[in-house]
Structures are given as structure tokens and as C-alpha cells.
Amino acid sequence: MTPHIIDWLGFAAAGLTTFAFVPQALLSLRTRDVSGVSLGMYCAFTGGVSLWLFYGLLLESWPLIVSNAVTLGLAVSILAMKLVYGRRTQRTG
């Protein structure tokens, strides 16, 4: 396979996995309901995505860089909401 085809394969895979995450992230951002979100899981997930992004940067792999930068932005948003709104729910609940 040529490098060009391999990059497009990477973009297709990255696009599917990243955009599969978008509806849930947008729902959480819109409703501010993060009661079903595990803090430990999102900390691990956000750390993992950060490492994938760093790995992509080291390899200069645009499919890895773009997809993980987008996913990291969404994951950090949800993690921040969990930290802010999760504490509010605990105090009021």
C-alpha cells in the first residue's frame, strides 16, 4: 500500500471513532448532565487521548493528530463539567 492510501485509511478510522464520540459529548455539553459519567474513566480516557496525540505528533501522523486533538477537546470539556457539575449534584443530592 502506498503511504497516501495508508493516511486515508487512518483518516477514515480516526474520523469514525472521533465522530462516534461527538453526539454524546454534545448531549452532555447541552444538558450539563454528567451524572452517568465516571470520573475515573474520563480521567484515564483523557490521559490516554493526550498520549495518543503526543504519539501522533512524534510520528507526524496527521490522522492521529487531528482526531486526537478533536477528541481531547471534547473529553476535557466533559471532564471539566464532571468536576464542576458533579460536585454541585453531590451537594444538592
Phi and psi in radians as a Rosetta constraint file:
Dihedral C 1 N 2 CA 2 C 2 CIRCULARHARMONIC -1.397 0.35
Dihedral N 2 CA 2 C 2 N 3 CIRCULARHARMONIC 2.695 0.35
Dihedral C 2 N 3 CA 3 C 3 CIRCULARHARMONIC -0.987 0.35
Dihedral N 3 CA 3 C 3 N 4 CIRCULARHARMONIC -0.587 0.35
Dihedral C 3 N 4 CA 4 C 4 CIRCULARHARMONIC -1.086 0.35
Dihedral N 4 CA 4 C 4 N 5 CIRCULARHARMONIC -0.781 0.35
Dihedral C 4 N 5 CA 5 C 5 CIRCULARHARMONIC -1.172 0.35
Dihedral N 5 CA 5 C 5 N 6 CIRCULARHARMONIC -0.678 0.35
Dihedral C 5 N 6 CA 6 C 6 CIRCULARHARMONIC -1.104 0.35
Dihedral N 6 CA 6 C 6 N 7 CIRCULARHARMONIC -0.734 0.35
Dihedral C 6 N 7 CA 7 C 7 CIRCULARHARMONIC -1.078 0.35
Dihedral N 7 CA 7 C 7 N 8 CIRCULARHARMONIC -0.757 0.35
Dihedral C 7 N 8 CA 8 C 8 CIRCULARHARMONIC -1.149 0.35
Dihedral N 8 CA 8 C 8 N 9 CIRCULARHARMONIC -0.618 0.35
Dihedral C 8 N 9 CA 9 C 9 CIRCULARHARMONIC -1.099 0.35
Dihedral N 9 CA 9 C 9 N 10 CIRCULARHARMONIC -0.752 0.35
Dihedral C 9 N 10 CA 10 C 10 CIRCULARHARMONIC -1.096 0.35
Dihedral N 10 CA 10 C 10 N 11 CIRCULARHARMONIC -0.752 0.35
Dihedral C 10 N 11 CA 11 C 11 CIRCULARHARMONIC -1.105 0.35
Dihedral N 11 CA 11 C 11 N 12 CIRCULARHARMONIC -0.685 0.35
Dihedral C 11 N 12 CA 12 C 12 CIRCULARHARMONIC -1.134 0.35
Dihedral N 12 CA 12 C 12 N 13 CIRCULARHARMONIC -0.826 0.35
Dihedral C 12 N 13 CA 13 C 13 CIRCULARHARMONIC -1.109 0.35
Dihedral N 13 CA 13 C 13 N 14 CIRCULARHARMONIC -0.788 0.35
Dihedral C 13 N 14 CA 14 C 14 CIRCULARHARMONIC -1.133 0.35
Dihedral N 14 CA 14 C 14 N 15 CIRCULARHARMONIC -0.703 0.35
Dihedral C 14 N 15 CA 15 C 15 CIRCULARHARMONIC -1.088 0.35
Dihedral N 15 CA 15 C 15 N 16 CIRCULARHARMONIC -0.777 0.35
Dihedral C 15 N 16 CA 16 C 16 CIRCULARHARMONIC -1.112 0.35
Dihedral N 16 CA 16 C 16 N 17 CIRCULARHARMONIC -0.810 0.35
Dihedral C 16 N 17 CA 17 C 17 CIRCULARHARMONIC -1.244 0.35
Dihedral N 17 CA 17 C 17 N 18 CIRCULARHARMONIC -0.635 0.35
Dihedral C 17 N 18 CA 18 C 18 CIRCULARHARMONIC -1.223 0.35
Dihedral N 18 CA 18 C 18 N 19 CIRCULARHARMONIC -0.841 0.35
Dihedral C 18 N 19 CA 19 C 19 CIRCULARHARMONIC -1.277 0.35
Dihedral N 19 CA 19 C 19 N 20 CIRCULARHARMONIC -0.333 0.35
Dihedral C 19 N 20 CA 20 C 20 CIRCULARHARMONIC -1.164 0.35
Dihedral N 20 CA 20 C 20 N 21 CIRCULARHARMONIC -0.474 0.35
Dihedral C 20 N 21 CA 21 C 21 CIRCULARHARMONIC -1.417 0.35
Dihedral N 21 CA 21 C 21 N 22 CIRCULARHARMONIC -0.433 0.35
Dihedral C 21 N 22 CA 22 C 22 CIRCULARHARMONIC -1.058 0.35
Dihedral N 22 CA 22 C 22 N 23 CIRCULARHARMONIC -0.842 0.35
Dihedral C 22 N 23 CA 23 C 23 CIRCULARHARMONIC -1.005 0.35
Dihedral N 23 CA 23 C 23 N 24 CIRCULARHARMONIC -0.742 0.35
Dihedral C 23 N 24 CA 24 C 24 CIRCULARHARMONIC -1.158 0.35
Dihedral N 24 CA 24 C 24 N 25 CIRCULARHARMONIC -0.709 0.35
Dihedral C 24 N 25 CA 25 C 25 CIRCULARHARMONIC -1.112 0.35
Dihedral N 25 CA 25 C 25 N 26 CIRCULARHARMONIC -0.778 0.35
Dihedral C 25 N 26 CA 26 C 26 CIRCULARHARMONIC -1.134 0.35
Dihedral N 26 CA 26 C 26 N 27 CIRCULARHARMONIC -0.680 0.35
Dihedral C 26 N 27 CA 27 C 27 CIRCULARHARMONIC -1.079 0.35
Dihedral N 27 CA 27 C 27 N 28 CIRCULARHARMONIC -0.783 0.35
Dihedral C 27 N 28 CA 28 C 28 CIRCULARHARMONIC -1.110 0.35
Dihedral N 28 CA 28 C 28 N 29 CIRCULARHARMONIC -0.719 0.35
Dihedral C 28 N 29 CA 29 C 29 CIRCULARHARMONIC -1.162 0.35
Dihedral N 29 CA 29 C 29 N 30 CIRCULARHARMONIC -0.689 0.35
Dihedral C 29 N 30 CA 30 C 30 CIRCULARHARMONIC -1.246 0.35
Dihedral N 30 CA 30 C 30 N 31 CIRCULARHARMONIC -0.781 0.35
Dihedral C 30 N 31 CA 31 C 31 CIRCULARHARMONIC -1.559 0.35
Dihedral N 31 CA 31 C 31 N 32 CIRCULARHARMONIC -0.323 0.35
Dihedral C 31 N 32 CA 32 C 32 CIRCULARHARMONIC 1.038 0.35
Dihedral N 32 CA 32 C 32 N 33 CIRCULARHARMONIC 0.379 0.35
Dihedral C 32 N 33 CA 33 C 33 CIRCULARHARMONIC -1.682 0.35
Dihedral N 33 CA 33 C 33 N 34 CIRCULARHARMONIC 1.873 0.35
Dihedral C 33 N 34 CA 34 C 34 CIRCULARHARMONIC -2.083 0.35
Dihedral N 34 CA 34 C 34 N 35 CIRCULARHARMONIC 0.377 0.35
Dihedral C 34 N 35 CA 35 C 35 CIRCULARHARMONIC -1.101 0.35
Dihedral N 35 CA 35 C 35 N 36 CIRCULARHARMONIC -0.507 0.35
Dihedral C 35 N 36 CA 36 C 36 CIRCULARHARMONIC -1.566 0.35
Dihedral N 36 CA 36 C 36 N 37 CIRCULARHARMONIC 0.095 0.35
Dihedral C 36 N 37 CA 37 C 37 CIRCULARHARMONIC -1.657 0.35
Dihedral N 37 CA 37 C 37 N 38 CIRCULARHARMONIC 2.220 0.35
Dihedral C 37 N 38 CA 38 C 38 CIRCULARHARMONIC -1.439 0.35
Dihedral N 38 CA 38 C 38 N 39 CIRCULARHARMONIC 2.135 0.35
Dihedral C 38 N 39 CA 39 C 39 CIRCULARHARMONIC -1.081 0.35
Dihedral N 39 CA 39 C 39 N 40 CIRCULARHARMONIC -0.782 0.35
Dihedral C 39 N 40 CA 40 C 40 CIRCULARHARMONIC -1.086 0.35
Dihedral N 40 CA 40 C 40 N 41 CIRCULARHARMONIC -0.733 0.35
Dihedral C 40 N 41 CA 41 C 41 CIRCULARHARMONIC -1.125 0.35
Dihedral N 41 CA 41 C 41 N 42 CIRCULARHARMONIC -0.762 0.35
Dihedral C 41 N 42 CA 42 C 42 CIRCULARHARMONIC -1.229 0.35
Dihedral N 42 CA 42 C 42 N 43 CIRCULARHARMONIC -0.551 0.35
Dihedral C 42 N 43 CA 43 C 43 CIRCULARHARMONIC -1.113 0.35
Dihedral N 43 CA 43 C 43 N 44 CIRCULARHARMONIC -0.816 0.35
Dihedral C 43 N 44 CA 44 C 44 CIRCULARHARMONIC -1.131 0.35
Dihedral N 44 CA 44 C 44 N 45 CIRCULARHARMONIC -0.762 0.35
Dihedral C 44 N 45 CA 45 C 45 CIRCULARHARMONIC -1.077 0.35
Dihedral N 45 CA 45 C 45 N 46 CIRCULARHARMONIC -0.810 0.35
Dihedral C 45 N 46 CA 46 C 46 CIRCULARHARMONIC -1.107 0.35
Dihedral N 46 CA 46 C 46 N 47 CIRCULARHARMONIC -0.710 0.35
Dihedral C 46 N 47 CA 47 C 47 CIRCULARHARMONIC -1.098 0.35
Dihedral N 47 CA 47 C 47 N 48 CIRCULARHARMONIC -0.745 0.35
Dihedral C 47 N 48 CA 48 C 48 CIRCULARHARMONIC -1.107 0.35
Dihedral N 48 CA 48 C 48 N 49 CIRCULARHARMONIC -0.758 0.35
Dihedral C 48 N 49 CA 49 C 49 CIRCULARHARMONIC -1.117 0.35
Dihedral N 49 CA 49 C 49 N 50 CIRCULARHARMONIC -0.670 0.35
Dihedral C 49 N 50 CA 50 C 50 CIRCULARHARMONIC -1.052 0.35
Dihedral N 50 CA 50 C 50 N 51 CIRCULARHARMONIC -0.746 0.35
Dihedral C 50 N 51 CA 51 C 51 CIRCULARHARMONIC -1.172 0.35
Dihedral N 51 CA 51 C 51 N 52 CIRCULARHARMONIC -0.694 0.35
Dihedral C 51 N 52 CA 52 C 52 CIRCULARHARMONIC -1.074 0.35
Dihedral N 52 CA 52 C 52 N 53 CIRCULARHARMONIC -0.687 0.35
Dihedral C 52 N 53 CA 53 C 53 CIRCULARHARMONIC -1.106 0.35
Dihedral N 53 CA 53 C 53 N 54 CIRCULARHARMONIC -0.810 0.35
Dihedral C 53 N 54 CA 54 C 54 CIRCULARHARMONIC -1.075 0.35
Dihedral N 54 CA 54 C 54 N 55 CIRCULARHARMONIC -0.729 0.35
Dihedral C 54 N 55 CA 55 C 55 CIRCULARHARMONIC -1.052 0.35
Dihedral N 55 CA 55 C 55 N 56 CIRCULARHARMONIC -0.784 0.35
Dihedral C 55 N 56 CA 56 C 56 CIRCULARHARMONIC -1.073 0.35
Dihedral N 56 CA 56 C 56 N 57 CIRCULARHARMONIC -0.689 0.35
Dihedral C 56 N 57 CA 57 C 57 CIRCULARHARMONIC -1.120 0.35
Dihedral N 57 CA 57 C 57 N 58 CIRCULARHARMONIC -0.735 0.35
Dihedral C 57 N 58 CA 58 C 58 CIRCULARHARMONIC -1.115 0.35
Dihedral N 58 CA 58 C 58 N 59 CIRCULARHARMONIC -0.650 0.35
Dihedral C 58 N 59 CA 59 C 59 CIRCULARHARMONIC -1.457 0.35
Dihedral N 59 CA 59 C 59 N 60 CIRCULARHARMONIC -0.186 0.35
Dihedral C 59 N 60 CA 60 C 60 CIRCULARHARMONIC 0.989 0.35
Dihedral N 60 CA 60 C 60 N 61 CIRCULARHARMONIC 0.766 0.35
Dihedral C 60 N 61 CA 61 C 61 CIRCULARHARMONIC -1.757 0.35
Dihedral N 61 CA 61 C 61 N 62 CIRCULARHARMONIC 1.829 0.35
Dihedral C 61 N 62 CA 62 C 62 CIRCULARHARMONIC -1.064 0.35
Dihedral N 62 CA 62 C 62 N 63 CIRCULARHARMONIC -0.665 0.35
Dihedral C 62 N 63 CA 63 C 63 CIRCULARHARMONIC -1.028 0.35
Dihedral N 63 CA 63 C 63 N 64 CIRCULARHARMONIC -0.733 0.35
Dihedral C 63 N 64 CA 64 C 64 CIRCULARHARMONIC -1.202 0.35
Dihedral N 64 CA 64 C 64 N 65 CIRCULARHARMONIC -0.710 0.35
Dihedral C 64 N 65 CA 65 C 65 CIRCULARHARMONIC -1.137 0.35
Dihedral N 65 CA 65 C 65 N 66 CIRCULARHARMONIC -0.917 0.35
Dihedral C 65 N 66 CA 66 C 66 CIRCULARHARMONIC -1.129 0.35
Dihedral N 66 CA 66 C 66 N 67 CIRCULARHARMONIC -0.874 0.35
Dihedral C 66 N 67 CA 67 C 67 CIRCULARHARMONIC -1.126 0.35
Dihedral N 67 CA 67 C 67 N 68 CIRCULARHARMONIC -0.713 0.35
Dihedral C 67 N 68 CA 68 C 68 CIRCULARHARMONIC -1.337 0.35
Dihedral N 68 CA 68 C 68 N 69 CIRCULARHARMONIC -0.479 0.35
Dihedral C 68 N 69 CA 69 C 69 CIRCULARHARMONIC -1.161 0.35
Dihedral N 69 CA 69 C 69 N 70 CIRCULARHARMONIC -0.760 0.35
Dihedral C 69 N 70 CA 70 C 70 CIRCULARHARMONIC -1.125 0.35
Dihedral N 70 CA 70 C 70 N 71 CIRCULARHARMONIC -0.848 0.35
Dihedral C 70 N 71 CA 71 C 71 CIRCULARHARMONIC -1.098 0.35
Dihedral N 71 CA 71 C 71 N 72 CIRCULARHARMONIC -0.675 0.35
Dihedral C 71 N 72 CA 72 C 72 CIRCULARHARMONIC -1.093 0.35
Dihedral N 72 CA 72 C 72 N 73 CIRCULARHARMONIC -0.747 0.35
Dihedral C 72 N 73 CA 73 C 73 CIRCULARHARMONIC -1.043 0.35
Dihedral N 73 CA 73 C 73 N 74 CIRCULARHARMONIC -0.772 0.35
Dihedral C 73 N 74 CA 74 C 74 CIRCULARHARMONIC -1.169 0.35
Dihedral N 74 CA 74 C 74 N 75 CIRCULARHARMONIC -0.763 0.35
Dihedral C 74 N 75 CA 75 C 75 CIRCULARHARMONIC -1.136 0.35
Dihedral N 75 CA 75 C 75 N 76 CIRCULARHARMONIC -0.713 0.35
Dihedral C 75 N 76 CA 76 C 76 CIRCULARHARMONIC -1.121 0.35
Dihedral N 76 CA 76 C 76 N 77 CIRCULARHARMONIC -0.669 0.35
Dihedral C 76 N 77 CA 77 C 77 CIRCULARHARMONIC -1.074 0.35
Dihedral N 77 CA 77 C 77 N 78 CIRCULARHARMONIC -0.812 0.35
Dihedral C 77 N 78 CA 78 C 78 CIRCULARHARMONIC -1.189 0.35
Dihedral N 78 CA 78 C 78 N 79 CIRCULARHARMONIC -0.702 0.35
Dihedral C 78 N 79 CA 79 C 79 CIRCULARHARMONIC -1.080 0.35
Dihedral N 79 CA 79 C 79 N 80 CIRCULARHARMONIC -0.758 0.35
Dihedral C 79 N 80 CA 80 C 80 CIRCULARHARMONIC -1.098 0.35
Dihedral N 80 CA 80 C 80 N 81 CIRCULARHARMONIC -0.731 0.35
Dihedral C 80 N 81 CA 81 C 81 CIRCULARHARMONIC -1.121 0.35
Dihedral N 81 CA 81 C 81 N 82 CIRCULARHARMONIC -0.691 0.35
Dihedral C 81 N 82 CA 82 C 82 CIRCULARHARMONIC -1.066 0.35
Dihedral N 82 CA 82 C 82 N 83 CIRCULARHARMONIC -0.724 0.35
Dihedral C 82 N 83 CA 83 C 83 CIRCULARHARMONIC -1.180 0.35
Dihedral N 83 CA 83 C 83 N 84 CIRCULARHARMONIC -0.694 0.35
Dihedral C 83 N 84 CA 84 C 84 CIRCULARHARMONIC -1.405 0.35
Dihedral N 84 CA 84 C 84 N 85 CIRCULARHARMONIC -0.990 0.35
Dihedral C 84 N 85 CA 85 C 85 CIRCULARHARMONIC -1.366 0.35
Dihedral N 85 CA 85 C 85 N 86 CIRCULARHARMONIC -0.476 0.35
Dihedral C 85 N 86 CA 86 C 86 CIRCULARHARMONIC -1.128 0.35
Dihedral N 86 CA 86 C 86 N 87 CIRCULARHARMONIC -0.662 0.35
Dihedral C 86 N 87 CA 87 C 87 CIRCULARHARMONIC -1.231 0.35
Dihedral N 87 CA 87 C 87 N 88 CIRCULARHARMONIC -0.664 0.35
Dihedral C 87 N 88 CA 88 C 88 CIRCULARHARMONIC -1.095 0.35
Dihedral N 88 CA 88 C 88 N 89 CIRCULARHARMONIC -0.719 0.35
Dihedral C 88 N 89 CA 89 C 89 CIRCULARHARMONIC -1.126 0.35
Dihedral N 89 CA 89 C 89 N 90 CIRCULARHARMONIC -0.697 0.35
Dihedral C 89 N 90 CA 90 C 90 CIRCULARHARMONIC -1.140 0.35
Dihedral N 90 CA 90 C 90 N 91 CIRCULARHARMONIC -0.679 0.35
Dihedral C 90 N 91 CA 91 C 91 CIRCULARHARMONIC -1.232 0.35
Dihedral N 91 CA 91 C 91 N 92 CIRCULARHARMONIC -0.641 0.35
Dihedral C 91 N 92 CA 92 C 92 CIRCULARHARMONIC -1.548 0.35
Dihedral N 92 CA 92 C 92 N 93 CIRCULARHARMONIC -0.326 0.35
